Structure formats: C-alpha cells, structure tokens
Amino acid sequence: MGNINYRADCELVTARALEELFRAAGLEGRAGDKILRAFKNSPIVRFAVAGDRLIGACRAITDGEYHAFMYDVAVDPKYQGLAIGKELISRVLSELRVWRVMLVADAKVQGFYRQFGFTPYENVMAKCDRQWLFDNPR
Ligand SMILES: CC(C)(COP(=O)(O)OP(=O)(O)OC[C@H]1O[C@@H](n2cnc3c(N)ncnc32)[C@H](O)[C@@H]1OP(=O)(O)O)[C@@H](O)C(=O)NCCC(=O)NCCS
C-alpha cells in the first residue's frame, strides 16, 4: 500500500478528492465545494494520503474550552483495516483539550468508536432539516 502520510491542513485537498472519498466510503450528502468548505471551516482536520491520493479524512469543531464535535470520518474501503481510521481519530482527539467530545455513529461503527472511550449518550437532542440540505446541496 506504500507510505501513508498524515496532514493537518486543507492545502492540497480538493473538493473532488473529498467527494470521491466519501462516496467510496458510503457517506452520502457531501458534494461539491460544500464539503471542502466544511473542512476549511473546521479548526481541526486530519487527512491520510497515499502518494497523491486522499484515502482518509476526519474533522472536528470545538470551542476550545469545553466542547467538541467530530464529523466526516472516512477511510477509502481499499485502505480500511490498516489502522488509518484509528490514527486519524487519535490525532484529532489529541488536539481536543475539552471534557466532552461528541459524534454521531451508526450502530455498525459504534464498536470502532468505543475503543477511544465513546459510549452512547442519552440526553442528546437534534434539530434536523433535511429539506435545507436538499435545497443547498453544494
Ligand atoms: C469506520 C472507519 C472509519 C474505520 O476505519 P479503518 O481505518 O478501517 O479502521 P482501523 O483499521 O483504524 O481499525 C482500528 C480498530 O477498530 C476496529 N474496527 C474498525 N471498524 C470497526 C467497526 N465498524 N466496528 C468495530 N470495530 C471496528 C478494527 O478491527 C481495529 O481493531 P484493532 O485495533 O483491535 O485491530 C472505516 O471503516 C470507514 O470509513 N467506514 C465507512 C464510513 C463510516 O461509516 N464512517 C463513520 C461515520 S460515523
């Protein structure tokens, strides 16, 4: 698989590479420049790169004092199972100097997050407007 490098900025990352990564990883609803802007607007980003190919990503937003939220964790299926996801999460967590980090995880990946100390958390509410995303896809 060659050398895998980790990056902490968006400098060499393109919207197209992100779009392809998320499509390959089965995470829908991330398209065009919108997904690149989301990463650029996040204070903490981590990417895994093999050669010039983007093979992994994740990001977090935080107030830097109390809270953080992680989003958009994905590893290219061809590179899954090589501890790349673990490395990305570890690198983001090491930057977050807050007491509570939250994320949304499907049942099938909750086991992955448990190894870092994440557990289901009950008093969470969310206001979701899928129509807004539908109307503003890119
Ligand atoms: C979930 C994901 C990021 C994991 O990345 P990865 O690079 O394949 O995982 P790693 O190789 O770093 O795995 C590290 C450890 O977690 C375990 N693990 C990986 N995926 C797991 C899963 N779905 N459930 C439970 N454990 C899992 C591995 O077995 C490994 O255990 P070990 O250290 O004891 O050997 C990756 O599978 C992915 O991109 N999935 C599709 C997109 C997705 O669902 N993202 C999460 C959105 S919330």
The ligand as a Gaussian input file, in Angstrom:
#p B3LYP/6-31G(d) Opt

LIG

0 1
 C      -15.178000       3.276000      10.397000
 C      -13.869000       3.510000       9.648000
 C      -13.519000       4.989000       9.661000
 C      -12.760000       2.700000      10.326000
 O      -11.523000       2.979000       9.671000
 P      -10.435000       1.850000       9.453000
 O       -9.178000       2.508000       9.011000
 O      -10.977000       0.801000       8.551000
 O      -10.293000       1.233000      10.907000
 P       -8.929000       0.799000      11.624000
 O       -8.164000      -0.104000      10.719000
 O       -8.222000       2.023000      12.118000
 O       -9.495000      -0.005000      12.850000
 C       -8.958000       0.169000      14.149000
 C       -9.596000      -0.838000      15.044000
 O      -11.022000      -0.648000      15.022000
 C      -11.674000      -1.852000      14.647000
 N      -12.816000      -1.516000      13.805000
 C      -12.780000      -0.965000      12.573000
 N      -14.033000      -0.785000      12.099000
 C      -14.861000      -1.252000      13.077000
 C      -16.275000      -1.360000      13.166000
 N      -17.090000      -0.931000      12.185000
 N      -16.798000      -1.874000      14.305000
 C      -15.987000      -2.288000      15.314000
 N      -14.628000      -2.215000      15.266000
 C      -14.087000      -1.713000      14.147000
 C      -10.645000      -2.647000      13.894000
 O      -10.935000      -4.031000      13.965000
 C       -9.376000      -2.300000      14.627000
 O       -9.277000      -3.056000      15.814000
 P       -7.830000      -3.494000      16.402000
 O       -7.059000      -2.224000      16.690000
 O       -8.183000      -4.257000      17.631000
 O       -7.191000      -4.320000      15.332000
 C      -13.961000       2.997000       8.180000
 O      -14.357000       1.649000       8.197000
 C      -14.937000       3.775000       7.298000
 O      -14.559000       4.755000       6.691000
 N      -16.184000       3.301000       7.217000
 C      -17.165000       3.890000       6.288000
 C      -17.566000       5.287000       6.675000
 C      -18.135000       5.375000       8.070000
 O      -19.017000       4.603000       8.443000
 N      -17.611000       6.349000       8.842000
 C      -18.070000       6.600000      10.178000
 C      -19.130000       7.639000      10.156000
 S      -19.743000       7.914000      11.805000

